């Protein structure tokens, strides 16, 4: 193993969602980065920096540096954006980064065929714990708005329509988790094009052929289809502008798998709602139990919800034939408050021992 890749893995492990050491980790890096790219990545910032500033810092010709960075951006290891005629670059992390970029286009390539089994092996060995062995959770559930009882007050950060009003650019890509699974002989039949990113990351995806641009209405239409399929809306567990929305199944999603297969409850936070069944309306058809991603519903004479297991996603609601189930607000002592974005990032770094 070249020492450059060892140092690069150490650097990538300093992101809030890191990249723990293993043989799989080094194989992933060697697949994604040439040795020259790995050497350059070691010198790149973790926050956006202009091309001119980078060229001055690295003592390189700006045009030659631009070509190298643009090539890495096309390969999915470097983020690039342009604002008012100035190009900015930064190193991409593992999540919302190089674990996903090769798979977002949804095309099988030699690279994805090699990476998929590596990521599956790496997940079980080390990455599940990186995602879920935390007191500050990474992801949170966004409840399906239509499933919330009229008696419950909906806060803006729990309302998808309101959340998306903050964004100006919308893009969708294919789900890396489902593609990992399909490439390794597992997987499911859920829709693939359900991985949403907004504004600067959305533009990056579209400009590099990793996704396609959508309108806000098209985005909402796909999200509606996702909840009809029984997929769970998730996003980062912090207040503020939403940059990504995943639509997760419990069989493929790395966060669900960390929770269910590795018993790591820090993988994601439930919403502030819980499912409630009207036993007088319930026909005991078991549809809600079949759709529940965390096995929180059992059915005998009527459906019963385990409130401790329920994540408040609302996917039990759309296909209930008797409208017997809905989401209600949890009691005050069970409510969780979202940290602001800066606090969330700092807490993730502190847990890693980076700060």
VEXKOL-916461 format. One record per residue (C-alpha): x, y, z; residue number from 1; residue in three letters. Coordinates in steps of 0.001 Angstrom, whole numbers, plus 524288, in hexadecimal, padded with zeros to 5 digits. Example, Ala and Ser with C-alpha at 12.3 -4.5 7.8 and 13.67 -1.06 7.14 Angstrom:
<vexvos>
8300C;7EE6C;81E78;1;ALA
83566;7FBDC;81BE4;2;SER
</vexvos>
This chain:
<vexvos>
80000;80000;80000;1;UNK
8059B;80D16;7FBE4;2;UNK
80703;81653;80762;3;UNK
7FF7A;820C6;7FFD1;4;UNK
7F2FF;818C3;800B8;5;UNK
7F4FC;8169B;80F41;6;UNK
7F637;8252D;8117B;7;UNK
7EA7A;827EC;808CD;8;UNK
7E1F8;81E55;81056;9;UNK
7E609;824F5;81CFD;10;UNK
7E23D;83220;8175C;11;UNK
7D51A;82D29;81266;12;UNK
7D266;8275F;81FC8;13;UNK
7D2B4;83531;8256B;14;UNK
7C5DE;838DF;81ED9;15;UNK
7B99F;8387C;8277C;16;UNK
7B642;82BA8;820B6;17;UNK
7C38D;82591;81F76;18;UNK
7CA55;81A30;818F4;19;UNK
7CF80;81017;822BA;20;UNK
7DB51;807D8;81FC2;21;UNK
7DA2F;7FA6D;81976;22;UNK
7DF91;7F31A;80DC4;23;UNK
7D2CE;7F611;806A5;24;UNK
7D4B8;8049D;80920;25;UNK
7E1D2;8048D;8024F;26;UNK
7DC87;7FCC5;7F6CC;27;UNK
7D197;806B9;7F572;28;UNK
7DB5C;811ED;7F55F;29;UNK
7E415;80B53;7EB5C;30;UNK
7D82F;8094E;7E2AC;31;UNK
7D3D3;81776;7E3BD;32;UNK
7E0C0;81EE8;7E3B8;33;UNK
7ECE0;81D7A;7DB69;34;UNK
7F94C;81F3E;7E340;35;UNK
7FADA;82CFC;7DDA3;36;UNK
7ECC1;8304D;7E15B;37;UNK
7EEBB;82AED;7EF17;38;UNK
7FAC9;83388;7F0B1;39;UNK
7F2ED;83F68;7EC67;40;UNK
7E75E;83BA9;7F50E;41;UNK
7F053;83BEE;800E6;42;UNK
7F298;84A56;7FE46;43;UNK
7E469;84E21;7FBCD;44;UNK
7DB80;85513;80597;45;UNK
7CF80;84F22;80BDA;46;UNK
7C7FF;85BE3;809E6;47;UNK
7C5FB;86342;7FD25;48;UNK
7D19E;86B41;7F886;49;UNK
7D342;872FF;7EC08;50;UNK
7DBE1;86E14;7E115;51;UNK
7E4AD;879F2;7E1EF;52;UNK
7E6AB;8785E;7F090;53;UNK
7E984;869ED;7EED5;54;UNK
7F336;86C6E;7E3E5;55;UNK
7FA61;87647;7EC72;56;UNK
7FA66;86D2C;7F833;57;UNK
7FEF8;8615F;7F06D;58;UNK
80864;86942;7E80B;59;UNK
80283;863F6;7DB76;60;UNK
7FE5D;86A0E;7CEA9;61;UNK
7EFD4;86CEA;7D00D;62;UNK
7EC19;86799;7C2A4;63;UNK
7F38A;85AE2;7C4A4;64;UNK
7EDC6;85989;7D235;65;UNK
7E02A;85C09;7CCDD;66;UNK
7E1AA;850DC;7C327;67;UNK
7E5E4;84779;7CDE1;68;UNK
7DAFA;84B8A;7D70A;69;UNK
7D098;84B1E;7CC75;70;UNK
7D4EE;83D51;7C904;71;UNK
7D397;8394C;7D73A;72;UNK
7C658;84005;7D7F4;73;UNK
7C1CA;8380A;7CC42;74;UNK
7C6CA;82BE7;7D33F;75;UNK
7BEE7;82F16;7DF6B;76;UNK
7C9B3;831DB;7E93C;77;UNK
7C9DF;840C4;7E8CD;78;UNK
7BE77;84A46;7E9C4;79;UNK
7BE3B;8562E;7E0E6;80;UNK
7B4F7;861C8;7E039;81;UNK
7B52F;86EE1;7D97D;82;UNK
7B05A;87B8D;7DF57;83;UNK
7B104;888B0;7D88B;84;UNK
7BB32;883A3;7CF09;85;UNK
7C41D;87DE1;7D989;86;UNK
7C648;86F2E;7DA94;87;UNK
7C701;868EB;7E7F8;88;UNK
7CBD6;85B4C;7EB5D;89;UNK
7CC77;85257;7F727;90;UNK
7CF1B;84436;7FA31;91;UNK
7C2FE;83BA2;7FABE;92;UNK
7C095;83349;806EF;93;UNK
7BBAE;8254D;8074C;94;UNK
7AD26;82876;80902;95;UNK
7A706;83225;7FFB1;96;UNK
7B3A3;82F68;7F8DD;97;UNK
7BC06;824AC;7F32E;98;UNK
7B3EB;81959;7F884;99;UNK
7A8C4;81E0A;7EFD7;100;UNK
7AE24;82592;7E422;101;UNK
7B1C6;819BD;7DBB5;102;UNK
7A420;81414;7DDBA;103;UNK
79BA7;8202A;7DC2B;104;UNK
79B1B;81F01;7CD3A;105;UNK
79525;8116D;7CE90;106;UNK
79E3E;80B62;7C471;107;UNK
7A606;7FF0A;7C6A8;108;UNK
7B45E;80167;7C3C5;109;UNK
7C0FA;7FA3D;7C6B8;110;UNK
7C2BA;8039B;7D209;111;UNK
7B545;80135;7D7FB;112;UNK
7B6A3;7F277;7D642;113;UNK
7C319;7F300;7DE38;114;UNK
7BE43;7FCD4;7E846;115;UNK
7B0FF;7F6D3;7EB8F;116;UNK
7B610;7EA7A;7F259;117;UNK
7C0C9;7F268;7F8E3;118;UNK
7B6E6;7FBD7;7FEBE;119;UNK
7AE12;7F09F;80315;120;UNK
7B978;7E9DC;809D4;121;UNK
7BEA6;7F698;80F80;122;UNK
7B12C;7F9F4;814E1;123;UNK
7B037;7ED6B;81CC4;124;UNK
7BE56;7EE3E;82136;125;UNK
7BFBD;7FC93;82508;126;UNK
7B692;8064C;81E8D;127;UNK
7A9E3;8026B;8256B;128;UNK
7B014;8062B;83257;129;UNK
7B4E0;81307;82CA1;130;UNK
7A6C2;8162F;828FC;131;UNK
79F80;8113B;834D1;132;UNK
7A832;81045;840C8;133;UNK
7A58D;81E60;844B6;134;UNK
79E1B;8263C;84EA5;135;UNK
79C0B;83113;84495;136;UNK
79463;82AC1;839A1;137;UNK
797AF;82D92;82B72;138;UNK
78A68;82C2F;824E3;139;UNK
77C5D;82E77;828FC;140;UNK
76F16;82A4C;82424;141;UNK
76633;83429;81D70;142;UNK
7580E;82FDE;81F7E;143;UNK
74E9C;82ED8;8142B;144;UNK
74697;83B3A;8158E;145;UNK
739A3;8354D;8116D;146;UNK
73AD0;82AE4;81BF5;147;UNK
73B27;834BC;8271B;148;UNK
72E9A;8364F;82ECF;149;UNK
72785;8433D;82D2B;150;UNK
72880;844F3;83BDF;151;UNK
73767;8454E;83B4A;152;UNK
73F31;8519C;838C8;153;UNK
7496A;8502B;82E16;154;UNK
75614;85798;82FC5;155;UNK
75CFA;85CB0;82381;156;UNK
76860;85332;82494;157;UNK
75E9F;847E0;82466;158;UNK
7575E;84C9D;81855;159;UNK
75D73;84892;80B63;160;UNK
75634;852CA;8037E;161;UNK
75AEC;85DA1;80C7E;162;UNK
768B8;85837;80CDA;163;UNK
769D5;8582A;7FE14;164;UNK
7659F;8665E;7FD21;165;UNK
77335;869D4;80207;166;UNK
779BC;863D7;7F60D;167;UNK
77B30;8694B;7E856;168;UNK
78160;85E0C;7E0EF;169;UNK
77CA3;84FFC;7E15C;170;UNK
7835C;843BB;7DC71;171;UNK
78128;8352B;7DDAA;172;UNK
78A8E;829CE;7DC33;173;UNK
78A1E;81B24;7DDFF;174;UNK
78AB7;814ED;7EB79;175;UNK
79883;80FE2;7EE20;176;UNK
793EA;806CB;7F8F8;177;UNK
78A85;7FF89;7EFF9;178;UNK
794C7;7FEF8;7E558;179;UNK
79EF6;7F93B;7EEC3;180;UNK
7950D;7EED6;7F254;181;UNK
79102;7EBBB;7E451;182;UNK
79F23;7EAB1;7E001;183;UNK
7A1D7;7E0AE;7EA93;184;UNK
795F0;7D814;7E842;185;UNK
78CBD;7DDF6;7F246;186;UNK
78417;7E9D6;7F16D;187;UNK
775BE;7EC9D;7EF7E;188;UNK
76C2B;7F16D;7E54D;189;UNK
76A87;7FF3B;7EA94;190;UNK
76CE8;80AD1;7E19F;191;UNK
77B05;80EAD;7DF8A;192;UNK
77A30;81CF8;7DB91;193;UNK
776D8;82219;7E922;194;UNK
7835B;8286F;7EE4D;195;UNK
78114;83733;7EF02;196;UNK
78B1D;841FF;7F05C;197;UNK
788A7;85074;7EFA3;198;UNK
78F41;85D1E;7EBCC;199;UNK
79E2B;85C38;7EAA4;200;UNK
79F33;84D69;7EC31;201;UNK
793D2;84B8F;7E2DB;202;UNK
79A93;853FA;7D8AE;203;UNK
7A732;84C5C;7DA7E;204;UNK
79FF0;83F91;7D814;205;UNK
7991D;8444F;7CBD7;206;UNK
7A515;84AEF;7C606;207;UNK
7ACD3;83E4C;7C760;208;UNK
7A266;83521;7C22D;209;UNK
79F67;82F42;7CF73;210;UNK
79138;833B3;7D037;211;UNK
786C2;83B98;7C969;212;UNK
78098;8489E;7CC64;213;UNK
77288;8494F;7D10D;214;UNK
768A1;853BC;7D431;215;UNK
76383;854D7;7E213;216;UNK
75682;84EFD;7DDB6;217;UNK
75D63;84377;7D73C;218;UNK
76505;84157;7E3BF;219;UNK
75890;8410E;7EBD3;220;UNK
75239;837BB;7E221;221;UNK
75D69;82DEA;7E376;222;UNK
75D25;82F64;7F240;223;UNK
74E98;82C38;7F212;224;UNK
75155;8200B;7EA09;225;UNK
75BF0;81C4F;7F3B6;226;UNK
7529E;81CA0;7FF36;227;UNK
748A8;814BA;7F77B;228;UNK
7535F;80A85;7F598;229;UNK
7560B;80A5B;80422;230;UNK
76322;8115B;803BC;231;UNK
76720;819AA;80F66;232;UNK
76B0E;827E5;80D5D;233;UNK
777A3;82B25;814AB;234;UNK
780E9;836B2;8154A;235;UNK
78BE5;83BB5;81DEE;236;UNK
7885C;83CD6;82C44;237;UNK
789C3;84B8A;82DAB;238;UNK
78219;857ED;82BE4;239;UNK
7845F;860AA;82047;240;UNK
78394;85FB3;811AA;241;UNK
781EE;851CC;80CC3;242;UNK
78C94;84DAA;80349;243;UNK
78887;83F9E;80120;244;UNK
77CCE;836A4;80286;245;UNK
77E66;827F1;801DB;246;UNK
7731B;81E9B;7FFD6;247;UNK
776E9;81278;8072C;248;UNK
772FC;8043E;8076B;249;UNK
77655;7FC16;81339;250;UNK
77CD6;7F150;80B42;251;UNK
7874A;7F946;80419;252;UNK
7890A;80684;80AB3;253;UNK
795E9;806F1;81226;254;UNK
78FB7;80EA5;81D4A;255;UNK
78462;8051E;81ED0;256;UNK
78DCA;7F9B1;81DED;257;UNK
79662;7FFC9;82869;258;UNK
78A52;800C4;8310A;259;UNK
7843B;7F38E;82E52;260;UNK
78F7E;7EA6A;82AFE;261;UNK
799EE;7F056;833BB;262;UNK
79112;7F548;83EAC;263;UNK
79680;80318;83DF8;264;UNK
78B87;80C7B;841F3;265;UNK
793F9;81876;83F31;266;UNK
79256;8162D;8309B;267;UNK
786AA;81F55;82FAA;268;UNK
77CCC;82666;83819;269;UNK
76E4A;823D1;837DF;270;UNK
764C5;82EDB;83549;271;UNK
75CDA;83505;84032;272;UNK
750EF;82D1A;83C53;273;UNK
74C00;81F77;83F0D;274;UNK
741D3;81740;83803;275;UNK
73478;815FF;83E62;276;UNK
72A2D;80BE3;83AA8;277;UNK
71B84;80DE8;83B8E;278;UNK
717CB;80023;83F9E;279;UNK
70990;8025E;83BE4;280;UNK
70DAA;804C8;82DC7;281;UNK
718B5;7FAE0;82CC8;282;UNK
71597;7EEFE;82455;283;UNK
721D0;7E770;82883;284;UNK
72627;7E663;81A55;285;UNK
7349F;7E705;81E46;286;UNK
73841;7F07D;81363;287;UNK
73E08;7FA19;81D25;288;UNK
7461C;7EF5B;82383;289;UNK
74B4F;7EB05;8164E;290;UNK
74F5B;7F8F4;812E6;291;UNK
7557A;7FCAD;81FF4;292;UNK
7643E;7FDA2;81DDE;293;UNK
767A8;7FB1B;82C1E;294;UNK
75DBB;7F065;82F7F;295;UNK
756B2;7F91D;83933;296;UNK
74900;7F416;83611;297;UNK
742ED;7E70A;8398B;298;UNK
73533;7E2C3;835ED;299;UNK
72BD9;7D99F;83CE5;300;UNK
71DD6;7DE61;83E11;301;UNK
722E3;7EBD0;83A3C;302;UNK
72FF1;7F27A;837B7;303;UNK
73845;7F5FE;8438B;304;UNK
74394;7FFA3;842C4;305;UNK
74FB2;7FE4D;84B2E;306;UNK
7523F;80CB2;84DD7;307;UNK
7603F;809EC;851FA;308;UNK
7636C;8040D;844BA;309;UNK
75B2F;80D23;83C40;310;UNK
76384;8173B;83518;311;UNK
75813;81FF6;83162;312;UNK
75A01;81F1D;822B4;313;UNK
74BC0;81D56;81EF9;314;UNK
74DA6;8132B;81445;315;UNK
74329;80AFF;81B06;316;UNK
73909;81546;8177C;317;UNK
73774;8165B;80899;318;UNK
732A7;8087B;8060E;319;UNK
72A0A;8065C;81201;320;UNK
71CF4;80280;80BB3;321;UNK
714C2;80758;81723;322;UNK
71C8D;81398;81ACB;323;UNK
71E87;80DB7;82836;324;UNK
72C72;81269;82A6F;325;UNK
732C7;81FC2;82B2B;326;UNK
73E19;826D6;83186;327;UNK
73C3E;82E7D;83E0D;328;UNK
7459F;836FD;845A0;329;UNK
74DC1;82FFC;84FD4;330;UNK
74C77;83434;85E18;331;UNK
754B9;83FF3;861E4;332;UNK
75E6F;837B5;86983;333;UNK
76135;82F87;85D4B;334;UNK
7636D;83AFD;85422;335;UNK
770E0;83D9D;84E96;336;UNK
775EC;84AE3;84A5C;337;UNK
77EAD;84C62;83E9C;338;UNK
78C16;85280;84074;339;UNK
78FEE;85D96;83780;340;UNK
798EA;85999;82C56;341;UNK
7A580;85E79;83282;342;UNK
7A2CC;857E2;83F8F;343;UNK
79F63;84B33;83898;344;UNK
7AC23;84B28;830E3;345;UNK
7B425;84EAC;83CE0;346;UNK
7ADB7;843DC;844D4;347;UNK
7B0AC;839DF;83A38;348;UNK
7BEEB;83E2D;839F3;349;UNK
7C01E;83E10;848BE;350;UNK
7BB23;83012;8493C;351;UNK
7C5A1;82C49;83F8E;352;UNK
7CFFC;832D9;847D7;353;UNK
7D36C;83C37;83CDE;354;UNK
7D0C5;84817;84583;355;UNK
</vexvos>
